[in-house]
Amino acid sequence: MLFDHCAQCRQCCHIDPGYPPLEITLTAQEKTKMGSVCIETSCTHLGPRGCTMGEDKPLSCKLYPLSYNPRSKKFSFDSDCPLMPEYQAQLASPTSEASAHLASMQSAIAALHTTDAAFLRENHRIDSDYFDLKPLRRQA
């Protein structure tokens, strides 16, 4: 499966030496539930098989390796994620894991445009600061 590689790579849940901690952007609802999630060197929720939060992990983590720009309403991706060539190739198939992920993220983001636009703006600002973002070739 496409995202199985994430448990081995773990790059997105790790901060390289010399870089500042990454405060994970949380929706208003997630802030109420979690307070905050910050990665200083390695995410405390990172277990041997990947994220230990399961479906309860923050939306910004679920979104990765994608980033969403609420102004342009376009998706981009972290070019450092080794998953991206396969992810983009899978977008050609509407039944692929990548297409299902993108559709799920589009649905979540559509709701946030009206309920928590501040989250979308802040998440994109942080993504732009931390990641080398490149345009996603196929925008569904």
C-alpha positions, 0 to 999 in steps of 0.5 A: 500500500502507498502509505506503508512506506511512511512507517520506515521513512519517518522523515515527516515526523522528524526535525533535522538538527539545527532546525526549529521545532515544528508546531503542528497546526491544529484545527479549532476542534483539535486544539480543544481536544489535544492542546498542542502537538510539537515536534522538537526532534522526533514526534512523541507519537511516532511508534515503530509502525508509524503514527500511534494516534491512528485516525485521531492524528491532526488533520495537518498530519493526515494531509501530509505530504500535501499542503493546501493553499486556501488563496489559490485553492490548489494543492502542492506537495513536499518535494522531500517526501519520497512517496510523491512520485508514486502518489502522483502516478497513482492519481491517474487511477480514480480507485487508487490510494492516492486518489482516495487520500486526495478526495478525503483531504478535499472533503475535509478542507471544503468544510474548513473553508467555512468553519475554520479558515484560520486553520487553513491559512496558518497551516499553509503558512507553516508548510511554506516555511518548513517544506519545499513545496511543488505544485501537485500536477493533477488537481481533482 
